[in-house]
Amino acid sequence: MRKDTIAAIATAPGRGGVGVIRVSGSALLPFAFSLTGKTPQPRYATLADFRADDGTTIDTGLLLFFPGPNSFTGEDVLELQGHGGPVVMQLLLARCLDLGARLAEPGEFSRRAFLNGKMDLAQAEAVADLIDAATASAARSAVRSLQGEFSRAIGELNEELINLRMLVEATLDFPEEDIDFLKAADAFGRLDRLQGKLAEIFDRAGQGKLLQSGLHVVLAGQPNVGKSSLLNRLAGDELAIVTPIAGTTRDALRSTIQIEGIPLHIIDTAGLRDTADEVEKIGIARSWQEIEKADVVLLLVDARKGISSVDREILEKMPARLQRITVHNKIDLAGREPERHDEAEGVAISLSAKANRGVDLLRSELLRVAGWHQAEDVFIARERHLRALAAAREHVDSARAVVSGALPALELFAEELRLAQQALGEITGEFTADDLLGVIFSRFCIGK
């Protein structure tokens, strides 16, 4: 790890009442004296003039000093709290660079905190997730992860694995005991409990992944089936132009809403049809691009006509992995009631976007498709966490398989448990490649 002094503006760009510059490095008291002419007392706010090289005052504000290792990064940390104008912040940052600091890379403060043992990798990621939280539920879950709930749950699993590995590897040292010793030590009961806890944590992490990234939902279908009306109804605003003229929507329109704390990224696309209009062709091509990236596609059809051969062609072109919901819109014109029902093409919802009838059925169905169930103990999680948990589950399941056969292979049992522990260690950073750290922290804010 580089040990040089780093500095960055820690507050958001733009104007504000207060702006903060953070500095981290070693032996920063001389740095503070050169900047202010004062030696700050640890953990006390010191009123000071922040001075330029010629002694003129750049700004007046508060100077705070947090000596390492009892600081956010584990190094000496200075916080300069001045007025939150972009020009004065840049002048103050430039002065810090003149004094020998360099501009921090994205996420470098959090990375130093991780490398100095102030937090594990899951907690460090929760810092960014808390900043990026799109809903109150996501923010609460990120705080739980930041406070270590996710890490503690992973730590408890690791303890279970370590204890089980000790039993198995002790048995390998005394082969005459073999499988009977494991039975007497309740190794298989421990394995069952481990599988149960892994399943529970995987579920909680999966819910947290939904809170963190949400669901990408694309509205697709032929022209004039009410996609823009449904977007407006779900968003609660007139985002899209609605006319009876086919081809009104030429490009993808986006809106993010939330249902029970889950962010739903709704994308309205151009109507799918054959056309000679060059501009509309581009819009249709973009519609298919959005469909390829979606988690869920709502195929809208006119309730008066039902699913046509053209709609079936659209369904056949969609990726097989996609979750699909067929939405029969305009039931107010078809004289039908709102309902959820099953069709050959899958689940269908009958509703009227214009009359706001049956839209709640669609919201509930989207939550069901997402796999959401209300829970208060969710912790924020990312895709890499789910992959690591899935790998751990796979190795534990394999461990169960190799000792359940007619010829138990204890060496393979022990190896599968070791690999499961290694997969869990990737979550907290106990076993993590340096290139992965670079990717993770490069997505943080500068100053964090």
C-alpha positions in Angstrom: 0.0 0.0 0.0 1.2 3.5 -0.8 2.0 5.5 2.3 2.1 9.0 0.8 -0.3 11.7 1.9 -3.6 12.0 0.0 -6.2 14.8 -0.1 -9.6 15.2 -1.7 -12.8 17.2 -1.4 -15.2 15.0 0.6 -18.4 16.9 0.0 -20.6 16.8 -3.0 -19.8 19.1 -6.0 -21.6 22.4 -6.1 -22.5 25.1 -3.6 -23.2 24.4 0.0 -23.0 26.0 3.5 -20.0 23.8 4.4 -17.4 22.1 2.3 -15.0 19.4 3.7 -11.5 18.5 2.5 -10.1 15.2 3.9 -6.3 14.6 4.2 -4.8 11.2 5.2 -1.2 10.2 5.7 1.5 9.9 8.3 2.8 12.6 10.7 0.3 15.3 9.6 0.8 17.8 12.4 3.6 19.7 10.5 1.2 19.7 7.5 -1.5 21.3 9.7 0.9 23.8 11.1 2.1 24.8 7.6 -1.5 25.3 6.5 -2.9 27.1 9.5 0.0 28.1 11.8 -1.6 26.0 14.5 -1.1 22.6 16.0 -4.5 21.1 16.5 -5.5 19.1 19.6 -6.6 15.6 18.7 -10.4 15.3 18.3 -11.1 18.9 19.0 -12.5 21.4 16.5 -9.9 24.2 16.1 -11.0 27.6 14.5 -8.2 28.4 12.0 -7.4 30.5 9.0 -6.4 28.3 6.0 -3.4 30.1 4.5 -1.9 30.3 1.0 1.9 30.1 0.5 2.2 33.9 0.7 0.4 34.0 4.1 -2.9 35.3 2.7 -6.1 33.7 4.0 -7.9 31.3 1.6 -10.8 30.7 4.0 -11.6 30.5 7.7 -13.1 27.3 9.1 -12.6 24.4 11.5 -9.6 22.1 11.6 -10.0 18.6 13.0 -7.1 16.2 13.6 -7.6 12.4 14.1 -4.3 10.7 14.9 -3.8 7.2 13.6 -4.5 4.4 14.2 -7.8 5.6 15.8 -9.1 7.3 12.6 -11.2 6.3 9.6 -8.2 5.2 7.5 -6.0 4.1 10.4 -3.5 6.9 9.5 -3.4 10.5 10.6 -6.4 12.3 9.2 -7.1 16.0 8.9 -10.5 17.4 8.1 -10.7 21.0 6.8 -14.2 22.4 7.1 -14.6 25.6 5.2 -17.3 27.4 3.2 -18.9 25.2 0.6 -18.2 27.2 -2.5 -16.6 25.3 -5.4 -13.9 27.9 -6.0 -12.8 28.2 -2.4 -12.8 24.4 -2.1 -10.5 24.1 -5.2 -8.2 26.8 -3.8 -7.9 25.0 -0.5 -7.4 21.6 -2.2 -4.6 23.1 -4.4 -2.9 24.4 -1.3 -3.0 20.9 0.2 -1.4 19.6 -3.0 1.3 22.3 -2.8 2.1 21.1 0.8 3.0 17.6 -0.5 -0.3 15.8 -0.7 -1.5 14.2 -3.9 -5.1 13.9 -5.2 -6.7 10.8 -3.8 -8.0 8.2 -6.2 -11.6 7.1 -6.2 -12.3 5.2 -3.0 -8.7 5.5 -1.8 -9.7 6.6 1.8 -12.0 3.5 2.2 -9.3 1.3 0.6 -6.8 2.5 3.2 -9.3 1.8 5.9 -9.7 -1.7 4.6 -6.0 -2.4 4.2 -5.3 -1.0 7.7 -7.9 -3.3 9.3 -10.4 -0.6 10.2 -13.2 -2.4 8.3 -13.5 -5.5 6.2 -14.4 -5.5 2.5 -18.1 -5.9 3.0 -18.3 -2.9 5.3 -16.2 -0.8 2.9 -18.6 -1.6 0.1 -21.5 -0.7 2.4 -20.0 2.8 2.6 -20.6 3.3 -1.1 -23.9 1.5 -1.0 -25.1 3.9 1.8 -24.2 6.9 -0.4 -25.8 5.4 -3.5 -29.0 4.2 -1.7 -32.0 5.0 -3.8 -34.6 4.2 -1.1 -35.0 4.4 2.7 -35.0 0.6 2.9 -31.7 0.4 1.0 -30.2 3.0 3.3 -31.2 1.2 6.4 -29.9 -2.1 5.1 -26.6 -0.4 4.1 -26.2 0.9 7.6 -26.7 -2.6 9.0 -23.9 -3.9 6.7 -21.7 -0.9 7.6 -22.1 -1.7 11.3 -21.0 -5.2 10.6 -24.1 -7.4 10.6 -23.4 -9.0 7.3 -19.7 -9.5 8.3 -20.7 -11.1 11.6 -23.1 -13.5 9.9 -20.3 -14.5 7.5 -17.9 -14.8 10.5 -20.3 -17.1 12.3 -20.5 -19.3 9.2 -16.7 -19.3 9.0 -16.5 -20.5 12.7 -18.9 -23.3 11.9 -16.7 -24.3 9.0 -13.5 -24.1 11.0 -14.9 -26.3 13.7 -16.2 -28.9 11.2 -12.9 -28.9 9.4 -11.0 -29.5 12.6 -13.1 -32.6 13.3 -12.7 -33.9 9.7 -8.9 -33.3 9.6 -8.4 -34.8 13.0 -10.2 -37.9 11.7 -7.8 -38.0 8.7 -4.9 -38.2 11.2 -6.5 -41.3 12.8 -7.9 -43.3 9.9 -8.9 -46.2 12.1 -11.6 -44.0 13.6 -12.9 -43.1 10.2 -16.6 -42.2 9.7 -17.8 -43.5 13.1 -15.8 -40.8 14.9 -17.5 -38.1 12.7 -20.9 -39.5 13.6 -20.1 -39.5 17.3 -19.0 -35.9 17.1 -22.3 -34.9 15.3 -20.3 -33.8 12.2 -23.3 -34.5 10.0 -25.7 -32.5 12.3 -23.2 -29.6 12.1 -23.2 -29.9 8.3 -27.0 -29.8 8.3 -27.0 -26.6 10.4 -24.3 -25.1 8.2 -26.4 -25.7 5.1 -29.5 -24.2 6.8 -27.6 -21.0 7.9 -26.1 -20.6 4.4 -29.5 -20.8 2.9 -30.9 -18.2 5.3 -28.0 -15.8 4.7 -28.2 -16.3 0.9 -31.9 -15.3 1.1 -31.2 -12.2 3.2 -28.3 -11.2 0.9 -30.5 -11.7 -2.1 -33.1 -9.4 -0.7 -30.3 -6.9 0.0 -29.1 -7.2 -3.6 -32.6 -6.2 -4.8 -32.6 -3.1 -2.5 -29.1 -2.2 -3.8 -29.6 -2.6 -7.6 -33.4 -2.9 -8.0 -35.1 -4.4 -11.0 -34.8 -3.2 -14.6 -38.3 -3.4 -16.2 -38.9 -2.8 -19.9 -42.3 -1.9 -21.4 -42.5 -3.5 -24.8 -45.1 -4.2 -27.5 -46.6 -2.9 -30.7 -47.4 0.8 -31.2 -50.5 2.2 -29.4 -51.0 -0.5 -26.8 -50.5 2.0 -23.9 -46.9 1.6 -22.9 -46.4 5.4 -22.3 -49.7 5.6 -20.4 -48.5 2.7 -18.1 -45.2 4.4 -17.6 -46.9 7.6 -16.6 -49.3 5.7 -14.3 -46.4 3.8 -12.6 -44.3 7.0 -12.2 -47.1 9.1 -11.1 -46.2 11.8 -13.5 -46.7 12.8 -17.2 -43.2 11.7 -18.4 -44.2 10.4 -21.8 -46.2 12.0 -24.5 -49.4 10.0 -25.1 -51.3 10.3 -28.4 -53.4 8.0 -30.6 -50.7 8.3 -33.3 -48.7 5.1 -33.7 -44.9 5.7 -33.3 -45.1 8.6 -31.0 -42.4 7.2 -28.7 -39.2 7.3 -30.7 -36.6 6.7 -28.0 -36.4 4.9 -24.6 -37.8 6.9 -21.7 -36.7 6.1 -18.2 -38.1 6.5 -14.7 -37.2 5.0 -11.3 -40.0 4.3 -8.9 -40.1 2.2 -5.7 -42.5 -0.4 -4.5 -42.0 -1.5 -0.9 -38.5 0.0 -0.9 -37.4 -1.9 -4.1 -36.2 0.5 -6.8 -37.8 -0.3 -10.2 -36.1 1.2 -13.2 -38.9 1.4 -15.7 -38.0 1.9 -19.4 -40.6 2.8 -22.0 -39.6 1.8 -25.5 -40.6 2.5 -29.1 -43.4 0.4 -30.5 -42.1 -2.8 -32.1 -43.2 -3.0 -35.8 -42.0 -3.0 -39.3 -41.5 0.6 -40.5 -39.9 2.6 -43.3 -39.2 5.6 -41.0 -35.5 5.8 -40.4 -35.8 7.5 -37.1 -38.4 5.0 -35.8 -36.1 2.2 -37.0 -33.3 3.5 -34.7 -35.8 3.7 -31.8 -36.9 0.1 -32.4 -33.3 -1.1 -32.5 -32.7 0.6 -29.2 -35.9 -1.0 -27.8 -34.4 -4.5 -28.5 -31.1 -3.4 -26.9 -33.0 -2.5 -23.7 -34.9 -5.8 -23.8 -31.6 -7.6 -23.9 -30.4 -5.9 -20.7 -33.7 -6.2 -18.8 -34.6 -8.3 -15.8 -38.3 -8.3 -16.6 -40.2 -7.4 -19.8 -43.8 -6.3 -19.7 -45.3 -7.2 -23.1 -48.3 -4.9 -23.5 -51.2 -6.0 -25.7 -54.6 -4.5 -26.4 -57.2 -6.3 -24.2 -59.8 -5.9 -27.0 -57.6 -8.0 -29.4 -55.6 -10.3 -27.2 -52.2 -11.8 -28.1 -51.8 -11.6 -31.9 -49.3 -13.4 -34.1 -47.1 -10.3 -34.1 -47.0 -10.4 -30.3 -46.0 -14.1 -30.4 -43.2 -13.2 -32.8 -42.0 -10.6 -30.4 -42.1 -13.1 -27.5 -40.1 -15.6 -29.6 -37.4 -13.1 -30.2 -36.9 -12.3 -26.5 -34.0 -14.0 -24.6 -35.2 -17.2 -22.9 -33.7 -16.1 -19.5 -36.0 -13.1 -19.3 -38.9 -13.0 -16.9 -42.0 -11.9 -18.8 -45.4 -10.6 -17.8 -48.1 -10.1 -20.5 -50.2 -7.0 -19.7 -53.6 -6.8 -21.3 -54.2 -3.1 -21.3 -57.4 -1.0 -22.0 -59.8 -3.3 -20.2 -62.0 -0.3 -19.7 -62.6 -0.3 -23.4 -63.0 -4.1 -23.5 -65.5 -4.3 -20.7 -63.3 -6.6 -18.6 -62.4 -6.6 -14.9 -58.8 -6.4 -13.5 -57.3 -9.8 -12.8 -54.2 -11.9 -12.7 -54.3 -15.1 -14.7 -52.1 -17.7 -16.4 -51.8 -18.1 -20.2 -49.8 -20.3 -22.5 -47.2 -17.5 -22.6 -47.0 -17.2 -18.8 -48.4 -14.9 -16.2 -50.8 -12.2 -17.4 -52.3 -9.1 -15.8 -55.5 -7.4 -17.1 -55.6 -3.7 -16.3 -56.4 -0.2 -17.5 -53.4 2.2 -17.2 -55.7 5.2 -18.2 -58.4 4.4 -15.7 -55.9 3.2 -13.0 -57.6 -0.2 -12.6 -55.5 -3.3 -11.9 -52.2 -1.4 -11.7 -51.8 -2.6 -8.1 -52.0 -6.2 -9.4 -49.1 -5.4 -11.7 -47.0 -3.9 -8.8 -47.6 -7.0 -6.7 -46.6 -9.3 -9.6 -43.4 -7.4 -10.2 -42.5 -7.9 -6.5 -43.3 -11.6 -6.8 -41.1 -11.9 -10.0 -38.3 -10.1 -8.2 -38.5 -12.6 -5.4 -39.1 -10.0 -2.7 -40.6 -10.8 0.7 -40.8 -8.2 3.4 -38.0 -8.6 6.0 -36.5 -6.3 8.6 -33.1 -8.0 8.9 -31.9 -7.5 5.4 -28.4 -6.4 4.8 -27.2 -4.8 1.6 -25.4 -7.1 -0.7 -23.8 -7.1 -4.2 -23.7 -9.6 -7.0 -20.2 -10.7 -6.0 -21.5 -11.5 -2.5 -24.2 -13.7 -4.0 -21.7 -15.5 -6.2 -19.4 -16.2 -3.3 -22.3 -17.4 -1.1 -23.5 -19.6 -4.0 -20.0 -21.1 -4.4 -19.9 -21.8 -0.7 -23.3 -23.5 -0.8 -22.1 -25.6 -3.8 -19.0 -26.7 -1.9 -20.9 -27.6 1.2 -23.4 -29.5 -0.8 -20.6 -31.4 -2.5 -19.1 -32.1 0.9 -22.4 -33.7 2.0 -22.5 -35.8 -1.2 -19.0 -37.2 -0.8 -19.7 -38.5 2.7 -23.2 -39.7 2.0 -22.1 -42.4 -0.6 -21.2 -46.0 0.0 -17.5 -45.1 0.1 -17.1 -41.9 2.0 -14.1 -39.9 0.8 -12.9 -37.9 3.9 -10.1 -36.2 2.0 -12.6 -34.8 -0.5 -14.9 -33.8 2.3 -12.2 -31.8 3.9 -11.2 -30.1 0.7 -14.8 -29.1 -0.1 -15.1 -27.5 3.3 -11.8 -25.6 2.8 -13.0 -24.3 -0.6 -16.3 -23.2 1.1 -14.4 -21.3 3.7 -12.3 -19.6 1.0 -15.4 -18.6 -0.9 -16.8 -16.9 2.3 -13.5 -15.2 2.9 -13.9 -13.4 -0.5 -16.9 -11.5 0.9 -15.0 -9.9 3.8 -11.7 -9.7 1.9 -9.8 -12.4 3.8 -9.1 -14.0 0.4 -9.3 -11.3 -2.3 -7.2 -10.7 -5.4 -5.6 -7.2 -5.7 -7.2 -6.7 -9.1 -10.7 -7.2 -7.6 -9.9 -4.6 -4.9 -9.0 -2.2 -7.7 -12.3 -2.7 -9.4 -14.3 -2.4 -6.2 -12.7 0.8 -4.9 -12.5 2.5 -8.3 -16.3 2.8 -8.3 -16.3 4.9 -5.1 -16.5 8.7 -4.9 -13.3 10.7 -4.8 -13.0 11.8 -1.2 -14.4 8.5 0.1 
